[in-house]
Amino acid sequence: MKKILGVLFLLCLFAIPVGFGNVYAQESQTVSVCANECSIFAEAASDSDVLFKATFGTEFELNSQELFISGELSFYQVKLPSGGVGYILSNAASREASSLNRGLDPNAKILNQDTPVYSIAFEAEENLLTIDGENIKLNQYQEVKIIDGYDKNKEFNQIMFEINGTIYTGFVKSSDLIVEGFNGTIILIIFIFLLVASIVLSIILTTRKKRKKAKNKAK
């Protein structure tokens, strides 16, 4: 019986990371600008000197895997084309997974028709993502990839989506997303159910043996 319990426990442990693995982004060595335009700073602070402005889609190689925190803001440290390093706001850049270069690899769908996409995680007319002068709106059930780890409690999630064969990055409201893959809560419920069922079965088998012994003694 102990062997059965051990096998069930190991199966549940392996099942849980599989369920969550679909919605978390892989680490990357590059970041891409996901705002229409953003500043590259000399230091990890919004009041430091602006080295230049980067436009949507510009890609930078990371100089460090760590985030640099300044008050409530966080920055990526990136290598500059001219040499040296600069800093870019983390909410204005996307860490693209290397696998995404080969395809979108979707893990979610758009729930509502004409879903607006924003360049940053803040709902405002001026933050609407535009491509070739037109505001981007995604179709209902269009496949997308969540790249910042899905969290239904966040107002926005960062996604990658494809239009005419080109992959773009932006932010949509969490309420506009349907997440695919396993549900962590369901997996936990299944695990608890299997564990309880195993304990009950063990008790039944144990008491049955005791009853059988008692009957044999009575004879």
Buried (B, 14 or more C-beta within 10 A) or exposed (E): EEEEBEEBBEEBEEEBEEBBEBBBBEEBEBBBBBBBEBBBBEBBBBEBEEBEEBEBBBEBEBBEEEEBEBEEBBBBBBBBEEEEBBBBBBBBBBBBBEEBEEEBBBBBBBBBEEBBBBBBBEEEEEBBBEBEEEEBBBEEEBBBBBBBEBEEEBEBBBBBBBEEEEBBBBBBBBEBBEBBBBEEEEBEEBBEEBBEEBEEEBEEEEEEEEEEEEEEEEE
